Amino acid sequence: MKMRRKSDLPTKLCASCGRPFAWRKKWARDWESVRYCSERCRRSAKTEPPRRNRGN
């Protein structure tokens, strides 16, 4: 298997914090349905309204 650079992997924006995140092997089967960059963002999205990225 050929190694890939992280910059070559597909990316998405997190629905909770708005930050970009890259594909991970554990998401290979359901990459289309992944919306959050972390478990923390997934949990906070249920309790808080969506945040806007302020460019920090």
PQR file with spaces between the fields and no chain letter, atoms N, CA, C, O and H, PARSE charges and radii, in Angstrom:
ATOM       1  N    MET     1       0.837   -1.186    0.000 -0.4000 1.5000
ATOM       2  CA   MET     1       0.000    0.000    0.000 -0.0000 2.0000
ATOM       3  C    MET     1       0.882    1.250    0.000  0.5500 1.7000
ATOM       4  O    MET     1       1.820    1.362    0.789 -0.5500 1.4000
ATOM       5  N    LYS     2       0.576    2.155   -0.868 -0.4000 1.5000
ATOM       6  CA   LYS     2       1.345    3.384   -0.996 -0.0000 2.0000
ATOM       7  C    LYS     2       0.917    4.394    0.080  0.5500 1.7000
ATOM       8  O    LYS     2      -0.273    4.586    0.330 -0.5500 1.4000
ATOM       9  H    LYS     2      -0.187    2.064   -1.509  0.4000 1.0000
ATOM      10  N    MET     3       1.893    5.021    0.698 -0.4000 1.5000
ATOM      11  CA   MET     3       1.605    6.026    1.725 -0.0000 2.0000
ATOM      12  C    MET     3       1.120    7.313    1.063  0.5500 1.7000
ATOM      13  O    MET     3       1.598    7.690   -0.007 -0.5500 1.4000
ATOM      14  H    MET     3       2.860    4.865    0.495  0.4000 1.0000
ATOM      15  N    ARG     4       0.167    7.979    1.708 -0.4000 1.5000
ATOM      16  CA   ARG     4      -0.346    9.256    1.218 -0.0000 2.0000
ATOM      17  C    ARG     4      -0.036   10.344    2.227  0.5500 1.7000
ATOM      18  O    ARG     4       0.036   10.108    3.433 -0.5500 1.4000
ATOM      19  H    ARG     4      -0.222    7.672    2.576  0.4000 1.0000
ATOM      20  N    ARG     5       0.141   11.519    1.706 -0.4000 1.5000
ATOM      21  CA   ARG     5       0.306   12.671    2.596 -0.0000 2.0000
ATOM      22  C    ARG     5      -1.070   13.104    3.084  0.5500 1.7000
ATOM      23  O    ARG     5      -2.073   12.917    2.395 -0.5500 1.4000
ATOM      24  H    ARG     5       0.082   11.710    0.726  0.4000 1.0000
ATOM      25  N    LYS     6      -1.107   13.674    4.259 -0.4000 1.5000
ATOM      26  CA   LYS     6      -2.381   14.129    4.808 -0.0000 2.0000
ATOM      27  C    LYS     6      -3.025   15.186    3.898  0.5500 1.7000
ATOM      28  O    LYS     6      -4.251   15.261    3.813 -0.5500 1.4000
ATOM      29  H    LYS     6      -0.292   13.827    4.819  0.4000 1.0000
ATOM      30  N    SER     7      -2.227   15.980    3.237 -0.4000 1.5000
ATOM      31  CA   SER     7      -2.762   17.005    2.343 -0.0000 2.0000
ATOM      32  C    SER     7      -3.428   16.415    1.108  0.5500 1.7000
ATOM      33  O    SER     7      -4.196   17.105    0.438 -0.5500 1.4000
ATOM      34  H    SER     7      -1.231   15.919    3.306  0.4000 1.0000
ATOM      35  N    ASP     8      -3.150   15.147    0.792 -0.4000 1.5000
ATOM      36  CA   ASP     8      -3.759   14.487   -0.364 -0.0000 2.0000
ATOM      37  C    ASP     8      -5.103   13.835   -0.046  0.5500 1.7000
ATOM      38  O    ASP     8      -5.813   13.416   -0.960 -0.5500 1.4000
ATOM      39  H    ASP     8      -2.526   14.586    1.337  0.4000 1.0000
ATOM      40  N    LEU     9      -5.459   13.744    1.228 -0.4000 1.5000
ATOM      41  CA   LEU     9      -6.699   13.096    1.622 -0.0000 2.0000
ATOM      42  C    LEU     9      -7.884   14.050    1.456  0.5500 1.7000
ATOM      43  O    LEU     9      -7.709   15.267    1.527 -0.5500 1.4000
ATOM      44  H    LEU     9      -4.882   14.085    1.970  0.4000 1.0000
ATOM      45  N    PRO    10      -9.094   13.510    1.235 -0.5600 1.5000
ATOM      46  CA   PRO    10     -10.274   14.382    1.126  0.2800 2.0000
ATOM      47  C    PRO    10     -10.559   15.075    2.451  0.5500 1.7000
ATOM      48  O    PRO    10     -10.251   14.538    3.515 -0.5500 1.4000
ATOM      49  N    THR    11     -11.141   16.256    2.388 -0.4000 1.5000
ATOM      50  CA   THR    11     -11.462   17.016    3.601 -0.0000 2.0000
ATOM      51  C    THR    11     -12.919   17.463    3.580  0.5500 1.7000
ATOM      52  O    THR    11     -13.563   17.492    2.531 -0.5500 1.4000
ATOM      53  H    THR    11     -11.391   16.692    1.523  0.4000 1.0000
ATOM      54  N    LYS    12     -13.420   17.807    4.754 -0.4000 1.5000
ATOM      55  CA   LYS    12     -14.763   18.358    4.933 -0.0000 2.0000
ATOM      56  C    LYS    12     -14.690   19.435    6.001  0.5500 1.7000
ATOM      57  O    LYS    12     -13.687   19.550    6.707 -0.5500 1.4000
ATOM      58  H    LYS    12     -12.897   17.783    5.606  0.4000 1.0000
ATOM      59  N    LEU    13     -15.757   20.231    6.122 -0.4000 1.5000
ATOM      60  CA   LEU    13     -15.866   21.206    7.197 -0.0000 2.0000
ATOM      61  C    LEU    13     -16.791   20.633    8.263  0.5500 1.7000
ATOM      62  O    LEU    13     -17.838   20.068    7.950 -0.5500 1.4000
ATOM      63  H    LEU    13     -16.571   20.138    5.549  0.4000 1.0000
ATOM      64  N    CYS    14     -16.400   20.782    9.510 -0.4000 1.5000
ATOM      65  CA   CYS    14     -17.184   20.285   10.634 -0.0000 2.0000
ATOM      66  C    CYS    14     -18.486   21.082   10.739  0.5500 1.7000
ATOM      67  O    CYS    14     -18.474   22.310   10.655 -0.5500 1.4000
ATOM      68  H    CYS    14     -15.549   21.242    9.764  0.4000 1.0000
ATOM      69  N    ALA    15     -19.599   20.385   10.921 -0.4000 1.5000
ATOM      70  CA   ALA    15     -20.903   21.030   11.031 -0.0000 2.0000
ATOM      71  C    ALA    15     -21.064   21.787   12.345  0.5500 1.7000
ATOM      72  O    ALA    15     -21.943   22.642   12.455 -0.5500 1.4000
ATOM      73  H    ALA    15     -19.609   19.387   10.989  0.4000 1.0000
ATOM      74  N    SER    16     -20.242   21.492   13.330 -0.4000 1.5000
ATOM      75  CA   SER    16     -20.345   22.135   14.628 -0.0000 2.0000
ATOM      76  C    SER    16     -19.395   23.328   14.760  0.5500 1.7000
ATOM      77  O    SER    16     -19.832   24.440   15.054 -0.5500 1.4000
ATOM      78  H    SER    16     -19.528   20.798   13.240  0.4000 1.0000
ATOM      79  N    CYS    17     -18.102   23.097   14.542 -0.4000 1.5000
ATOM      80  CA   CYS    17     -17.112   24.164   14.767 -0.0000 2.0000
ATOM      81  C    CYS    17     -16.683   24.861   13.478  0.5500 1.7000
ATOM      82  O    CYS    17     -16.113   25.950   13.543 -0.5500 1.4000
ATOM      83  H    CYS    17     -17.748   22.193   14.303  0.4000 1.0000
ATOM      84  N    GLY    18     -16.935   24.278   12.323 -0.4000 1.5000
ATOM      85  CA   GLY    18     -16.595   24.906   11.051 -0.0000 2.0000
ATOM      86  C    GLY    18     -15.158   24.706   10.608  0.5500 1.7000
ATOM      87  O    GLY    18     -14.760   25.239    9.573 -0.5500 1.4000
ATOM      88  H    GLY    18     -17.399   23.393   12.270  0.4000 1.0000
ATOM      89  N    ARG    19     -14.372   23.957   11.355 -0.4000 1.5000
ATOM      90  CA   ARG    19     -12.978   23.723   10.988 -0.0000 2.0000
ATOM      91  C    ARG    19     -12.873   22.583    9.978  0.5500 1.7000
ATOM      92  O    ARG    19     -13.694   21.665    9.991 -0.5500 1.4000
ATOM      93  H    ARG    19     -14.695   23.523   12.196  0.4000 1.0000
ATOM      94  N    PRO    20     -11.876   22.637    9.111 -0.5600 1.5000
ATOM      95  CA   PRO    20     -11.686   21.527    8.170  0.2800 2.0000
ATOM      96  C    PRO    20     -11.087   20.317    8.868  0.5500 1.7000
ATOM      97  O    PRO    20     -10.279   20.455    9.786 -0.5500 1.4000
ATOM      98  N    PHE    21     -11.493   19.118    8.424 -0.4000 1.5000
ATOM      99  CA   PHE    21     -10.903   17.886    8.940 -0.0000 2.0000
ATOM     100  C    PHE    21     -10.727   16.914    7.792  0.5500 1.7000
ATOM     101  O    PHE    21     -11.460   16.959    6.804 -0.5500 1.4000
ATOM     102  H    PHE    21     -12.149   19.005    7.678  0.4000 1.0000
ATOM     103  N    ALA    22      -9.739   16.029    7.932 -0.4000 1.5000
ATOM     104  CA   ALA    22      -9.368   15.106    6.856 -0.0000 2.0000
ATOM     105  C    ALA    22      -9.952   13.719    7.083  0.5500 1.7000
ATOM     106  O    ALA    22     -10.317   13.348    8.199 -0.5500 1.4000
ATOM     107  H    ALA    22      -9.143   15.992    8.734  0.4000 1.0000
ATOM     108  N    TRP    23     -10.028   12.976    6.006 -0.4000 1.5000
ATOM     109  CA   TRP    23     -10.498   11.594    5.998 -0.0000 2.0000
ATOM     110  C    TRP    23      -9.660   10.760    6.951  0.5500 1.7000
ATOM     111  O    TRP    23      -8.451   10.963    7.064 -0.5500 1.4000
ATOM     112  H    TRP    23      -9.731   13.277    5.100  0.4000 1.0000
ATOM     113  N    ARG    24     -10.302    9.819    7.637 -0.4000 1.5000
ATOM     114  CA   ARG    24      -9.601    8.861    8.501 -0.0000 2.0000
ATOM     115  C    ARG    24     -10.006    7.460    8.089  0.5500 1.7000
ATOM     116  O    ARG    24     -11.115    7.245    7.599 -0.5500 1.4000
ATOM     117  H    ARG    24     -11.284    9.653    7.545  0.4000 1.0000
ATOM     118  N    LYS    25      -9.114    6.514    8.285 -0.4000 1.5000
ATOM     119  CA   LYS    25      -9.389    5.142    7.872 -0.0000 2.0000
ATOM     120  C    LYS    25     -10.645    4.582    8.546  0.5500 1.7000
ATOM     121  O    LYS    25     -11.389    3.825    7.924 -0.5500 1.4000
ATOM     122  H    LYS    25      -8.214    6.689    8.683  0.4000 1.0000
ATOM     123  N    LYS    26     -10.888    4.945    9.808 -0.4000 1.5000
ATOM     124  CA   LYS    26     -12.063    4.416   10.498 -0.0000 2.0000
ATOM     125  C    LYS    26     -13.372    4.934    9.891  0.5500 1.7000
ATOM     126  O    LYS    26     -14.436    4.370   10.150 -0.5500 1.4000
ATOM     127  H    LYS    26     -10.283    5.560   10.313  0.4000 1.0000
ATOM     128  N    TRP    27     -13.304    6.001    9.088 -0.4000 1.5000
ATOM     129  CA   TRP    27     -14.496    6.538    8.423 -0.0000 2.0000
ATOM     130  C    TRP    27     -14.638    6.033    6.990  0.5500 1.7000
ATOM     131  O    TRP    27     -15.506    6.515    6.264 -0.5500 1.4000
ATOM     132  H    TRP    27     -12.441    6.459    8.878  0.4000 1.0000
ATOM     133  N    ALA    28     -13.820    5.086    6.564 -0.4000 1.5000
ATOM     134  CA   ALA    28     -13.798    4.636    5.170 -0.0000 2.0000
ATOM     135  C    ALA    28     -15.163    4.157    4.687  0.5500 1.7000
ATOM     136  O    ALA    28     -15.557    4.462    3.561 -0.5500 1.4000
ATOM     137  H    ALA    28     -13.115    4.694    7.155  0.4000 1.0000
ATOM     138  N    ARG    29     -15.884    3.418    5.510 -0.4000 1.5000
ATOM     139  CA   ARG    29     -17.173    2.865    5.082 -0.0000 2.0000
ATOM     140  C    ARG    29     -18.274    3.909    4.997  0.5500 1.7000
ATOM     141  O    ARG    29     -19.175    3.781    4.167 -0.5500 1.4000
ATOM     142  H    ARG    29     -15.564    3.170    6.424  0.4000 1.0000
ATOM     143  N    ASP    30     -18.223    4.935    5.833 -0.4000 1.5000
ATOM     144  CA   ASP    30     -19.324    5.905    5.859 -0.0000 2.0000
ATOM     145  C    ASP    30     -18.863    7.360    5.768  0.5500 1.7000
ATOM     146  O    ASP    30     -19.421    8.228    6.439 -0.5500 1.4000
ATOM     147  H    ASP    30     -17.491    5.038    6.506  0.4000 1.0000
ATOM     148  N    TRP    31     -17.863    7.628    4.955 -0.4000 1.5000
ATOM     149  CA   TRP    31     -17.320    8.985    4.794 -0.0000 2.0000
ATOM     150  C    TRP    31     -18.405    9.976    4.379  0.5500 1.7000
ATOM     151  O    TRP    31     -18.376   11.132    4.803 -0.5500 1.4000
ATOM     152  H    TRP    31     -17.410    6.922    4.410  0.4000 1.0000
ATOM     153  N    GLU    32     -19.354    9.544    3.562 -0.4000 1.5000
ATOM     154  CA   GLU    32     -20.420   10.439    3.097 -0.0000 2.0000
ATOM     155  C    GLU    32     -21.309   10.932    4.252  0.5500 1.7000
ATOM     156  O    GLU    32     -21.856   12.032    4.178 -0.5500 1.4000
ATOM     157  H    GLU    32     -19.378    8.606    3.217  0.4000 1.0000
ATOM     158  N    SER    33     -21.452   10.145    5.294 -0.4000 1.5000
ATOM     159  CA   SER    33     -22.334   10.534    6.394 -0.0000 2.0000
ATOM     160  C    SER    33     -21.603   11.222    7.553  0.5500 1.7000
ATOM     161  O    SER    33     -22.252   11.689    8.489 -0.5500 1.4000
ATOM     162  H    SER    33     -21.008    9.252    5.354  0.4000 1.0000
ATOM     163  N    VAL    34     -20.278   11.294    7.511 -0.4000 1.5000
ATOM     164  CA   VAL    34     -19.509   11.943    8.582 -0.0000 2.0000
ATOM     165  C    VAL    34     -19.727   13.450    8.499  0.5500 1.7000
ATOM     166  O    VAL    34     -19.548   14.054    7.441 -0.5500 1.4000
ATOM     167  H    VAL    34     -19.751   10.914    6.750  0.4000 1.0000
ATOM     168  N    ARG    35     -20.118   14.058    9.634 -0.4000 1.5000
ATOM     169  CA   ARG    35     -20.394   15.497    9.655 -0.0000 2.0000
ATOM     170  C    ARG    35     -19.528   16.272   10.645  0.5500 1.7000
ATOM     171  O    ARG    35     -19.340   17.479   10.496 -0.5500 1.4000
ATOM     172  H    ARG    35     -20.263   13.568   10.493  0.4000 1.0000
ATOM     173  N    TYR    36     -19.003   15.582   11.651 -0.4000 1.5000
ATOM     174  CA   TYR    36     -18.278   16.255   12.729 -0.0000 2.0000
ATOM     175  C    TYR    36     -16.828   15.792   12.794  0.5500 1.7000
ATOM     176  O    TYR    36     -16.525   14.642   12.477 -0.5500 1.4000
ATOM     177  H    TYR    36     -19.155   14.601   11.772  0.4000 1.0000
ATOM     178  N    CYS    37     -15.932   16.689   13.207 -0.4000 1.5000
ATOM     179  CA   CYS    37     -14.506   16.386   13.244 -0.0000 2.0000
ATOM     180  C    CYS    37     -14.121   15.540   14.459  0.5500 1.7000
ATOM     181  O    CYS    37     -13.087   14.873   14.446 -0.5500 1.4000
ATOM     182  H    CYS    37     -16.178   17.623   13.465  0.4000 1.0000
ATOM     183  N    SER    38     -14.941   15.564   15.497 -0.4000 1.5000
ATOM     184  CA   SER    38     -14.601   14.832   16.716 -0.0000 2.0000
ATOM     185  C    SER    38     -15.859   14.448   17.482  0.5500 1.7000
ATOM     186  O    SER    38     -16.956   14.928   17.198 -0.5500 1.4000
ATOM     187  H    SER    38     -15.782   16.106   15.507  0.4000 1.0000
ATOM     188  N    GLU    39     -15.673   13.587   18.444 -0.4000 1.5000
ATOM     189  CA   GLU    39     -16.778   13.183   19.318 -0.0000 2.0000
ATOM     190  C    GLU    39     -17.281   14.382   20.123  0.5500 1.7000
ATOM     191  O    GLU    39     -18.480   14.511   20.368 -0.5500 1.4000
ATOM     192  H    GLU    39     -14.782   13.197   18.675  0.4000 1.0000
ATOM     193  N    ARG    40     -16.378   15.242   20.527 -0.4000 1.5000
ATOM     194  CA   ARG    40     -16.761   16.441   21.287 -0.0000 2.0000
ATOM     195  C    ARG    40     -17.694   17.345   20.474  0.5500 1.7000
ATOM     196  O    ARG    40     -18.690   17.839   21.002 -0.5500 1.4000
ATOM     197  H    ARG    40     -15.403   15.138   20.328  0.4000 1.0000
ATOM     198  N    CYS    41     -17.378   17.562   19.202 -0.4000 1.5000
ATOM     199  CA   CYS    41     -18.238   18.380   18.346 -0.0000 2.0000
ATOM     200  C    CYS    41     -19.584   17.710   18.113  0.5500 1.7000
ATOM     201  O    CYS    41     -20.617   18.380   18.079 -0.5500 1.4000
ATOM     202  H    CYS    41     -16.569   17.160   18.773  0.4000 1.0000
ATOM     203  N    ARG    42     -19.575   16.384   17.953 -0.4000 1.5000
ATOM     204  CA   ARG    42     -20.824   15.655   17.738 -0.0000 2.0000
ATOM     205  C    ARG    42     -21.748   15.795   18.947  0.5500 1.7000
ATOM     206  O    ARG    42     -22.948   16.019   18.794 -0.5500 1.4000
ATOM     207  H    ARG    42     -18.736   15.840   17.981  0.4000 1.0000
ATOM     208  N    ARG    43     -21.183   15.661   20.148 -0.4000 1.5000
ATOM     209  CA   ARG    43     -21.989   15.797   21.364 -0.0000 2.0000
ATOM     210  C    ARG    43     -22.475   17.227   21.566  0.5500 1.7000
ATOM     211  O    ARG    43     -23.625   17.437   21.952 -0.5500 1.4000
ATOM     212  H    ARG    43     -20.208   15.479   20.272  0.4000 1.0000
ATOM     213  N    SER    44     -21.620   18.211   21.312 -0.4000 1.5000
ATOM     214  CA   SER    44     -22.010   19.604   21.541 -0.0000 2.0000
ATOM     215  C    SER    44     -23.027   20.085   20.514  0.5500 1.7000
ATOM     216  O    SER    44     -23.786   21.013   20.795 -0.5500 1.4000
ATOM     217  H    SER    44     -20.686   18.041   20.999  0.4000 1.0000
ATOM     218  N    ALA    45     -23.061   19.485   19.345 -0.4000 1.5000
ATOM     219  CA   ALA    45     -24.011   19.883   18.308 -0.0000 2.0000
ATOM     220  C    ALA    45     -25.443   19.583   18.727  0.5500 1.7000
ATOM     221  O    ALA    45     -26.373   20.251   18.276 -0.5500 1.4000
ATOM     222  H    ALA    45     -22.445   18.732   19.116  0.4000 1.0000
ATOM     223  N    LYS    46     -25.628   18.587   19.584 -0.4000 1.5000
ATOM     224  CA   LYS    46     -26.968   18.236   20.047 -0.0000 2.0000
ATOM     225  C    LYS    46     -27.501   19.231   21.069  0.5500 1.7000
ATOM     226  O    LYS    46     -28.715   19.355   21.230 -0.5500 1.4000
ATOM     227  H    LYS    46     -24.873   18.044   19.950  0.4000 1.0000
ATOM     228  N    THR    47     -26.615   19.940   21.759 -0.4000 1.5000
ATOM     229  CA   THR    47     -27.039   20.828   22.832 -0.0000 2.0000
ATOM     230  C    THR    47     -26.910   22.309   22.494  0.5500 1.7000
ATOM     231  O    THR    47     -27.590   23.138   23.099 -0.5500 1.4000
ATOM     232  H    THR    47     -25.629   19.839   21.627  0.4000 1.0000
ATOM     233  N    GLU    48     -26.051   22.656   21.540 -0.4000 1.5000
ATOM     234  CA   GLU    48     -25.804   24.062   21.216 -0.0000 2.0000
ATOM     235  C    GLU    48     -26.199   24.359   19.780  0.5500 1.7000
ATOM     236  O    GLU    48     -26.168   23.466   18.935 -0.5500 1.4000
ATOM     237  H    GLU    48     -25.498   21.983   21.048  0.4000 1.0000
ATOM     238  N    PRO    49     -26.572   25.611   19.489 -0.5600 1.5000
ATOM     239  CA   PRO    49     -26.802   25.985   18.092  0.2800 2.0000
ATOM     240  C    PRO    49     -25.472   25.989   17.328  0.5500 1.7000
ATOM     241  O    PRO    49     -24.424   26.131   17.957 -0.5500 1.4000
ATOM     242  N    PRO    50     -25.473   25.840   16.002 -0.5600 1.5000
ATOM     243  CA   PRO    50     -24.217   25.816   15.233  0.2800 2.0000
ATOM     244  C    PRO    50     -23.423   27.106   15.402  0.5500 1.7000
ATOM     245  O    PRO    50     -23.989   28.198   15.429 -0.5500 1.4000
ATOM     246  N    ARG    51     -22.103   26.966   15.515 -0.4000 1.5000
ATOM     247  CA   ARG    51     -21.206   28.117   15.654 -0.0000 2.0000
ATOM     248  C    ARG    51     -20.669   28.520   14.297  0.5500 1.7000
ATOM     249  O    ARG    51     -20.569   27.696   13.388 -0.5500 1.4000
ATOM     250  H    ARG    51     -21.642   26.079   15.494  0.4000 1.0000
ATOM     251  N    ARG    52     -20.332   29.762   14.165 -0.4000 1.5000
ATOM     252  CA   ARG    52     -19.693   30.263   12.944 -0.0000 2.0000
ATOM     253  C    ARG    52     -18.211   30.364   13.177  0.5500 1.7000
ATOM     254  O    ARG    52     -17.779   30.795   14.246 -0.5500 1.4000
ATOM     255  H    ARG    52     -20.414   30.431   14.903  0.4000 1.0000
ATOM     256  N    ASN    53     -17.423   29.978   12.200 -0.4000 1.5000
ATOM     257  CA   ASN    53     -15.972   30.093   12.309 -0.0000 2.0000
ATOM     258  C    ASN    53     -15.597   31.559   12.151  0.5500 1.7000
ATOM     259  O    ASN    53     -15.951   32.191   11.156 -0.5500 1.4000
ATOM     260  H    ASN    53     -17.773   29.628   11.331  0.4000 1.0000
ATOM     261  N    ARG    54     -14.890   32.090   13.118 -0.4000 1.5000
ATOM     262  CA   ARG    54     -14.526   33.515   13.107 -0.0000 2.0000
ATOM     263  C    ARG    54     -13.187   33.773   12.447  0.5500 1.7000
ATOM     264  O    ARG    54     -12.678   34.893   12.492 -0.5500 1.4000
ATOM     265  H    ARG    54     -14.602   31.576   13.927  0.4000 1.0000
ATOM     266  N    GLY    55     -12.610   32.747   11.832 -0.4000 1.5000
ATOM     267  CA   GLY    55     -11.337   32.933   11.155 -0.0000 2.0000
ATOM     268  C    GLY    55     -10.154   32.938   12.091  0.5500 1.7000
ATOM     269  O    GLY    55      -9.096   33.455   11.732 -0.5500 1.4000
ATOM     270  H    GLY    55     -13.024   31.837   11.795  0.4000 1.0000
ATOM     271  N    ASN    56     -10.293   32.386   13.270 -0.4000 1.5000
ATOM     272  CA   ASN    56      -9.186   32.332   14.237 -0.0000 2.0000
ATOM     273  C    ASN    56      -8.205   31.297   13.861  0.5500 1.7000
ATOM     274  O    ASN    56      -7.208   31.109   14.559 -0.5500 1.4000
ATOM     275  H    ASN    56     -11.152   31.967   13.562  0.4000 1.0000
